[in-house]
Amino acid sequence: MAETDMFKTINEMPKGVIHHMHYDAANDFDWFFKEIAYDPRVFYNTNTCKFKYFKEVKDAEEGFR
């Protein structure tokens, strides 16, 4: 992995990509589950392991629950 062009490019970037995070995106785990995961408009797809937000509960796509 360390020999790929992408790794070399990322490694040359100032600070490195792994050190870059937006402060407002660094929320605490408990906050995430309290405020986001329990919102009735946030659905989870067990096949894709992804969360998705729908404006209306009735608009949830197949596979999301």
C-alpha positions as CSV (number, residue, x, y, z in Angstrom):
1,M,0.0,0.0,0.0
2,A,2.8,2.5,0.8
3,E,4.1,2.2,-2.7
4,T,0.9,3.4,-4.5
5,D,0.8,6.8,-6.2
6,M,-2.2,7.8,-4.1
7,F,-0.3,7.1,-0.8
8,K,2.8,9.0,-2.1
9,T,0.6,12.0,-3.0
10,I,-1.3,12.0,0.4
11,N,2.0,11.6,2.3
12,E,3.4,14.7,0.6
13,M,0.5,16.9,1.5
14,P,0.9,19.4,4.4
15,K,-0.1,17.8,7.7
16,G,-1.3,14.7,5.8
17,V,-4.9,13.9,5.1
18,I,-5.3,11.8,8.1
19,H,-4.7,14.8,10.3
20,H,-7.4,16.9,8.7
21,M,-10.8,17.1,10.3
22,H,-13.5,19.8,10.4
23,Y,-14.2,20.7,14.0
24,D,-17.9,20.7,13.6
25,A,-17.8,17.2,12.2
26,A,-16.0,15.7,15.2
27,N,-19.0,15.0,17.3
28,D,-19.0,12.7,20.3
29,F,-20.3,9.1,19.8
30,D,-23.2,9.5,22.3
31,W,-24.3,12.7,20.6
32,F,-24.5,10.9,17.3
33,F,-26.8,8.2,18.5
34,K,-28.9,10.5,20.6
35,E,-29.4,13.2,18.0
36,I,-29.0,11.5,14.7
37,A,-29.6,7.7,14.9
38,Y,-32.9,8.1,16.8
39,D,-34.3,10.7,14.4
40,P,-37.3,9.0,12.7
41,R,-36.2,10.4,9.4
42,V,-32.8,8.6,9.5
43,F,-32.8,5.1,8.1
44,Y,-30.2,2.3,8.0
45,N,-29.7,-0.2,5.2
46,T,-28.3,-3.5,6.6
47,N,-27.2,-4.7,3.1
48,T,-25.0,-1.6,2.4
49,C,-24.3,-0.6,6.0
50,K,-25.2,3.0,5.3
51,F,-27.4,5.5,7.0
52,K,-29.6,7.8,4.9
53,Y,-31.8,10.7,5.7
54,F,-35.2,11.1,4.1
55,K,-37.3,14.3,4.5
56,E,-40.4,12.3,5.0
57,V,-40.6,8.9,6.6
58,K,-42.9,7.8,3.7
59,D,-40.1,8.5,1.2
60,A,-37.7,5.9,2.6
61,E,-36.3,3.7,-0.1
62,E,-36.6,-0.1,-0.2
63,G,-34.0,-1.7,2.0
64,F,-33.8,1.1,4.5
65,R,-35.5,0.7,7.9
